[in-house]
Structure formats: structure tokens, C-alpha cells
Amino acid sequence: MVFKLDKGILAGQVKSGILKTGMQTEINGKKMQIETMEIHHNRVNEAPEGSNVGIMLANSDYNSLQSLSGKFIEFYYFSGLGREN
């Protein structure tokens, strides 16, 4: 899911590996970096497989992620990329 704030925020589940703050990702052809993450309203630096997370992305805004609105995002470690479900 995508939430509208000054920056792009995605909610989803880590499907494999560990998602870490600072990791680079590419969503909709745009390179972004994971700025912060939360699990159950607690800020974390790592999110293990199976975690439901909210992430704030650097170099993003709501408009660049609008096509993902209403979709649950799955995060895979294989190349640090997020994929929509």
C-alpha cells in the first residue's frame, strides 16, 4: 500500500532475506533508497523474512508511487527490488 505524505511510504511484507535501512531499490524504474522502516509502529534497522513493514523511501514522492496505491507490496532480497503483488 502507498500512503500520501511528503515522501513515498510503502507497506508490505518481506518475502525472503532481510530488508535493511539504507538498501537501494528500484520501483517503477526509479532508483530509491530505504530511509526508515517500521514494524508495528517501532522503528527498526532490519526486517527479517515474514515481517510486515512500512518503509519510507528517499528520492520518492507520492506521485512516483501512485500506481502502487491500494496494492500490498512484497519485498524480495534477491536483488534488493520490491515487487508488487
C-alpha positions as CSV (number, residue, x, y, z in Angstrom):
1,M,0.0,0.0,0.0
2,V,1.1,3.6,-0.6
3,F,0.5,6.4,1.9
4,K,0.5,10.1,0.9
5,L,3.0,12.1,2.9
6,D,5.8,14.4,1.7
7,K,7.8,11.2,0.8
8,G,6.7,7.8,-0.6
9,I,5.8,5.3,2.1
10,L,5.1,1.7,1.2
11,A,3.6,-1.1,3.4
12,G,4.3,-4.7,2.6
13,Q,5.8,-8.0,3.7
14,V,9.4,-9.2,3.5
15,K,9.1,-12.5,1.5
16,S,12.8,-13.5,1.5
17,G,16.0,-12.4,3.1
18,I,16.4,-9.4,5.3
19,L,15.4,-5.8,4.4
20,K,17.8,-3.2,5.8
21,T,17.7,0.6,6.2
22,G,20.0,2.1,3.5
23,M,19.4,-0.6,0.9
24,Q,19.0,0.5,-2.7
25,T,15.8,-0.5,-4.6
26,E,14.2,0.2,-7.9
27,I,10.5,0.7,-8.1
28,N,8.7,1.7,-11.3
29,G,12.1,2.2,-13.0
30,K,13.2,4.8,-10.4
31,K,16.1,4.1,-8.0
32,M,15.3,4.8,-4.4
33,Q,16.9,4.1,-1.0
34,I,15.2,2.8,2.1
35,E,15.4,5.7,4.5
36,T,13.5,4.3,7.5
37,M,11.4,1.2,8.4
38,E,8.8,0.4,11.0
39,I,7.4,-2.9,12.3
40,H,4.2,-2.4,14.4
41,H,5.0,1.3,14.9
42,N,8.5,0.6,16.1
43,R,11.4,2.0,14.1
44,V,13.9,-0.8,13.1
45,N,17.1,-1.1,11.0
46,E,16.4,-4.6,9.8
47,A,13.3,-6.6,8.9
48,P,13.6,-10.4,8.6
49,E,11.6,-12.6,6.3
50,G,7.9,-12.7,7.2
51,S,7.8,-9.2,8.7
52,N,5.1,-6.8,7.8
53,V,6.8,-3.4,7.4
54,G,6.3,0.2,6.5
55,I,9.2,1.8,4.7
56,M,9.9,5.4,3.8
57,L,11.9,5.8,0.6
58,A,14.4,8.5,-0.1
59,N,14.2,10.1,-3.6
60,S,10.5,9.4,-3.9
61,D,7.2,11.1,-3.6
62,Y,3.6,10.0,-3.6
63,N,3.2,10.7,-7.3
64,S,6.1,8.4,-8.3
65,L,4.4,5.6,-6.3
66,Q,0.8,6.3,-7.1
67,S,0.4,3.3,-9.5
68,L,1.0,1.1,-6.4
69,S,-1.7,2.7,-4.4
70,G,-4.0,0.1,-2.8
71,K,-1.6,-2.8,-3.6
72,F,0.3,-4.8,-1.0
73,I,4.0,-4.8,-1.8
74,E,6.2,-7.9,-1.4
75,F,9.9,-7.3,-0.8
76,Y,12.4,-9.9,-2.1
77,Y,16.1,-9.9,-1.2
78,F,17.4,-11.5,-4.5
79,S,18.4,-8.1,-5.9
80,G,17.0,-5.7,-3.3
81,L,14.0,-5.0,-5.5
82,G,10.4,-4.5,-4.4
83,R,7.7,-6.2,-6.4
84,E,4.0,-5.6,-6.3
85,N,1.6,-8.4,-5.7
